[in-house]
Amino acid sequence: MTLNLSLNFDGKLKHLNSEDRDEIINGIGDKLEKMSKFGNDVYAKVSLKQFARRTLRDLPMISATVTVYTKLGRFIAKGFEYGIDSSVNRAVKKIETQIIKVKSKNLGI
């Protein structure tokens, strides 16, 4: 089982240094690794955008758009939260819910 990950940085996140980018990529890869149980090849595309002025306790407002392609189909979700981890987690949870609905429908539940 493999996970192919594509990551796109927009807004202020375009100017991150390579060490911070690598840390973000590793964190997102860990969160999406469990998606590989839905098929042999899973392709995930993540787009992160930082909003200019919105912050909460020095955490910027982040928009995470996650698209996952599996043998069950294509699933897209957006998460808006303060901080990268929170926004990606929200989007991944939405995708997991979508996948469960499709699997339940296929099983006739």
C-alpha positions in Angstrom: 0.0 0.0 0.0 1.4 3.4 -1.0 0.3 6.9 -0.3 1.2 9.5 -3.0 1.1 13.0 -1.5 1.1 16.3 -3.3 1.3 19.5 -1.2 0.6 23.1 -2.3 1.3 26.1 -0.2 -0.6 29.4 -0.9 -0.6 32.8 0.7 2.0 33.6 3.3 2.9 29.9 3.5 4.7 30.2 0.1 7.6 31.8 1.9 8.3 29.0 4.4 11.9 27.7 4.7 12.5 24.1 3.6 12.9 22.8 7.2 9.4 24.0 8.1 8.0 22.6 4.9 9.5 19.2 5.5 8.1 19.1 9.0 4.6 20.0 7.7 4.9 17.4 4.9 5.8 14.7 7.5 3.0 15.6 9.8 0.4 15.6 7.0 1.8 12.3 5.6 1.3 10.7 9.0 -2.3 11.9 9.2 -3.1 10.6 5.7 -1.3 7.3 6.0 -4.4 5.6 7.3 -6.1 6.4 4.1 -3.9 3.8 2.4 -6.0 1.1 3.9 -8.8 1.9 1.4 -6.7 0.6 -1.5 -3.3 -0.3 -2.9 -2.7 3.1 -4.3 -4.0 6.2 -2.7 -3.3 9.7 -4.1 -3.8 12.7 -1.8 -3.6 16.4 -2.7 -3.4 19.0 0.1 -3.6 22.7 -0.5 -2.8 25.0 2.5 -3.5 28.7 2.6 -2.9 31.2 5.4 -5.2 34.1 5.8 -3.5 37.4 6.1 -4.8 39.0 9.3 -6.7 36.4 11.3 -4.8 35.0 14.3 -5.7 33.4 17.6 -2.9 33.2 20.2 -0.3 33.6 17.5 -1.8 30.8 15.4 -2.8 31.9 11.9 -6.2 31.0 10.3 -5.4 28.2 7.8 -7.6 26.8 5.0 -6.8 23.2 4.2 -8.3 21.6 1.1 -7.7 17.8 1.0 -8.5 15.7 -2.0 -8.1 11.9 -1.7 -8.4 9.5 -4.6 -9.0 5.8 -3.7 -10.5 2.8 -5.3 -13.8 4.0 -3.8 -13.7 7.3 -5.7 -12.6 10.9 -5.1 -13.3 12.6 -1.8 -12.8 16.4 -1.2 -13.1 18.3 2.1 -12.1 21.7 3.4 -11.1 22.6 7.0 -10.8 26.1 8.4 -9.1 26.3 11.7 -6.3 28.1 13.6 -3.1 26.2 12.9 -2.1 23.8 10.2 -2.7 20.6 12.2 -6.2 21.5 13.3 -7.3 22.5 9.8 -5.9 19.3 8.2 -7.4 17.2 11.0 -10.8 18.7 10.3 -10.6 18.1 6.6 -9.4 14.5 7.1 -12.2 13.7 9.5 -14.7 15.0 6.9 -13.2 12.7 4.3 -13.3 9.7 6.7 -17.0 10.4 7.2 -17.6 10.6 3.4 -15.7 7.3 2.9 -17.8 5.6 5.6 -21.0 6.7 3.9 -19.9 5.3 0.6 -18.8 2.0 2.1 -22.1 1.8 4.0 -24.0 2.5 0.8 -22.1 -0.2 -1.1 -22.8 -2.7 1.7 -26.5 -1.8 1.7 -26.6 -0.6 5.3 
